[in-house]
Amino acid sequence: MAALVVFLLAIVSTQAAEDPGITRMALCRDSWFDWQKSDPAKLKSFGEKFRGEFRPRQNEPYVVPVTNVTVAGLHVEQAFPDSVGMGVGFSLTVDAPFDAARKAVEKALGRRLAKCDAGDGMHMCGLEIADKRTFTLMAEDDEPSKTLVGCYYFYEK
């Protein structure tokens, strides 16, 4: 009986866990950009928790989770906590094709992603959530099982 309990605990511990704070940040419900001025203590707390859950990967521009993490039921592979290229925000690479990721985030957002486009080897959708908060979903055609989901506050020009 004890062996069964240990086995079941091992299985449960390997299951991915939804992280409410990261989910809120990725879906534009919270914003580190806003917290910089309105609630520095909240930003500091989120940053400390985030740094405990993610680690840098060599010289890469992203960090990786130290445990299994999901957002909207999607397995998180990488996090870009402040920018991707010229975009400033918070985004994640999830292990899901574009259409599956779109369906999951639309359910989590409670809204459809209406501004969608395909071209130049990419699929992309966006949804303005608030001033300086646009939820973005994008995937490259040459990496069909990976999708970037996140909240962008503005694009640097």
PAVOGU-368568 format. One record per residue (C-alpha): x, y, z; residue in three letters. Coordinates in steps of 0.25 Angstrom, whole numbers. Each point is the difference from the previous one (the first is absolute). Layout:
+-------+-------+-------+------+
|     u |     v |     w | code |
+-------+-------+-------+------+
|     X |     Y |     Z |  ALA |
...
+-------+-------+-------+------+
***
This chain:
+-------+-------+-------+------+
|     u |     v |     w | code |
+-------+-------+-------+------+
|     0 |     0 |     0 |  MET |
|    11 |    10 |     3 |  ALA |
|     7 |    -3 |   -13 |  ALA |
|   -13 |     4 |    -7 |  LEU |
|    -1 |    13 |     8 |  VAL |
|    14 |     3 |    -4 |  VAL |
|    -3 |    -3 |   -15 |  PHE |
|   -12 |     8 |     0 |  LEU |
|     7 |    12 |     6 |  LEU |
|    11 |    -1 |   -10 |  ALA |
|   -10 |     1 |   -11 |  ILE |
|    -7 |    12 |     6 |  VAL |
|    13 |     7 |     2 |  SER |
|     3 |    -1 |   -15 |  THR |
|   -13 |     6 |    -4 |  GLN |
|     0 |    14 |    -6 |  ALA |
|    -5 |    10 |     9 |  ALA |
|    -8 |    13 |    -4 |  GLU |
|     7 |    12 |     5 |  ASP |
|   -10 |    11 |     3 |  PRO |
|     9 |    11 |     1 |  GLY |
|     7 |    -3 |   -13 |  ILE |
|   -13 |    -3 |    -7 |  THR |
|    -5 |    14 |     4 |  ARG |
|    12 |     6 |    -5 |  MET |
|     0 |    -7 |   -13 |  ALA |
|   -15 |     2 |    -3 |  LEU |
|     2 |    15 |     3 |  CYS |
|    -8 |     0 |    13 |  ARG |
|    12 |     5 |     8 |  ASP |
|    11 |     9 |    -6 |  SER |
|    14 |     1 |     6 |  TRP |
|     1 |    13 |    -8 |  PHE |
|   -11 |     6 |     8 |  ASP |
|     5 |    -5 |    13 |  TRP |
|    13 |     7 |    -2 |  GLN |
|    -7 |    13 |     4 |  LYS |
|   -13 |    -4 |     7 |  SER |
|     5 |   -12 |     8 |  ASP |
|    15 |    -2 |     1 |  PRO |
|    -2 |   -10 |    12 |  ALA |
|    -9 |    -9 |    -9 |  LYS |
|    10 |     1 |   -11 |  LEU |
|    11 |    -4 |     9 |  LYS |
|    -8 |   -12 |     6 |  SER |
|    -4 |    -5 |   -14 |  PHE |
|    15 |     1 |    -4 |  GLY |
|     5 |    -7 |    12 |  GLU |
|   -10 |   -12 |    -2 |  LYS |
|     3 |     0 |   -15 |  PHE |
|    15 |    -1 |     2 |  ARG |
|    -3 |   -12 |     9 |  GLY |
|    -8 |    -7 |   -11 |  GLU |
|     9 |     3 |   -12 |  PHE |
|    15 |     0 |    -3 |  ARG |
|     8 |     6 |   -11 |  PRO |
|     5 |    -9 |   -11 |  ARG |
|    14 |     3 |    -4 |  GLN |
|     1 |    13 |    -8 |  ASN |
|   -15 |    -2 |    -5 |  GLU |
|   -10 |    12 |     0 |  PRO |
|   -10 |    -9 |     8 |  TYR |
|    -1 |    -7 |    13 |  VAL |
|    -5 |   -14 |     2 |  VAL |
|    -9 |    -6 |    11 |  PRO |
|     6 |    -8 |    10 |  VAL |
|   -12 |    -9 |     2 |  THR |
|   -12 |    -3 |    -9 |  ASN |
|    -8 |    13 |    -2 |  VAL |
|   -13 |     2 |    -8 |  THR |
|    -8 |    12 |    -4 |  VAL |
|   -14 |    -1 |    -6 |  ALA |
|     3 |   -15 |     1 |  GLY |
|    12 |     1 |    -9 |  LEU |
|    14 |    -5 |     4 |  HIS |
|    10 |    12 |     1 |  VAL |
|    13 |    -2 |    -6 |  GLU |
|     7 |    13 |     0 |  GLN |
|    -3 |    14 |     6 |  ALA |
|     4 |    14 |    -5 |  PHE |
|    -3 |     8 |    13 |  PRO |
|     2 |    14 |    -6 |  ASP |
|     2 |     0 |   -15 |  SER |
|     0 |    -8 |   -13 |  VAL |
|     8 |     8 |   -11 |  GLY |
|    -6 |    14 |     0 |  MET |
|   -13 |    -4 |     8 |  GLY |
|     0 |     4 |    15 |  VAL |
|    -9 |    -9 |     8 |  GLY |
|    -1 |   -14 |     6 |  PHE |
|    -1 |   -13 |    -9 |  SER |
|     2 |   -15 |     0 |  LEU |
|     3 |   -10 |   -10 |  THR |
|   -10 |   -12 |     2 |  VAL |
|     1 |   -14 |    -6 |  ASP |
|   -13 |     1 |    -8 |  ALA |
|    -3 |     2 |   -15 |  PRO |
|    -6 |    14 |    -3 |  PHE |
|   -15 |    -5 |    -1 |  ASP |
|     1 |    -7 |    13 |  ALA |
|     6 |    11 |     7 |  ALA |
|   -10 |    10 |    -6 |  ARG |
|   -12 |    -9 |     5 |  LYS |
|     6 |    -1 |    14 |  ALA |
|     3 |    15 |     2 |  VAL |
|   -13 |     4 |    -6 |  GLU |
|    -7 |    -9 |    11 |  LYS |
|     9 |     6 |    11 |  ALA |
|    -2 |    14 |    -5 |  LEU |
|   -15 |    -2 |    -2 |  GLY |
|     1 |     8 |   -13 |  ARG |
|     3 |    -4 |   -15 |  ARG |
|    13 |     5 |    -6 |  LEU |
|    -5 |     8 |   -12 |  ALA |
|    12 |     7 |    -6 |  LYS |
|     7 |   -12 |    -6 |  CYS |
|     9 |     0 |   -12 |  ASP |
|     9 |   -11 |    -7 |  ALA |
|    11 |     3 |   -10 |  GLY |
|    15 |     1 |    -1 |  ASP |
|     2 |   -13 |     7 |  GLY |
|    -8 |     4 |    12 |  MET |
|   -14 |    -1 |     7 |  HIS |
|    -4 |    11 |     9 |  MET |
|   -12 |     5 |     8 |  CYS |
|    -1 |    12 |     9 |  GLY |
|   -11 |     5 |    10 |  LEU |
|     1 |    14 |     7 |  GLU |
|    -3 |    -3 |    14 |  ILE |
|     2 |    14 |     6 |  ALA |
|     9 |    13 |    -3 |  ASP |
|    14 |    -5 |    -2 |  LYS |
|    -4 |   -15 |     1 |  ARG |
|    -2 |    -9 |   -12 |  THR |
|    -1 |   -15 |     1 |  PHE |
|     8 |    -6 |   -12 |  THR |
|     1 |   -14 |    -5 |  LEU |
|     9 |    -4 |   -11 |  MET |
|     7 |   -12 |    -6 |  ALA |
|    10 |    -2 |   -11 |  GLU |
|    -4 |    -9 |   -11 |  ASP |
|    14 |    -8 |     1 |  ASP |
|    -3 |    -3 |    15 |  GLU |
|   -14 |    -5 |    -1 |  PRO |
|     0 |    -6 |    14 |  SER |
|     4 |    13 |     8 |  LYS |
|    -8 |    13 |     2 |  THR |
|     4 |    13 |     7 |  LEU |
|   -11 |     5 |     9 |  VAL |
|     1 |    13 |     8 |  GLY |
|    -3 |    14 |     3 |  CYS |
|     6 |    12 |    -6 |  TYR |
|     0 |    14 |     5 |  TYR |
|     6 |     7 |   -12 |  PHE |
|     9 |    -2 |   -11 |  TYR |
|    13 |     8 |     0 |  GLU |
|     2 |     7 |   -14 |  LYS |
+-------+-------+-------+------+
***
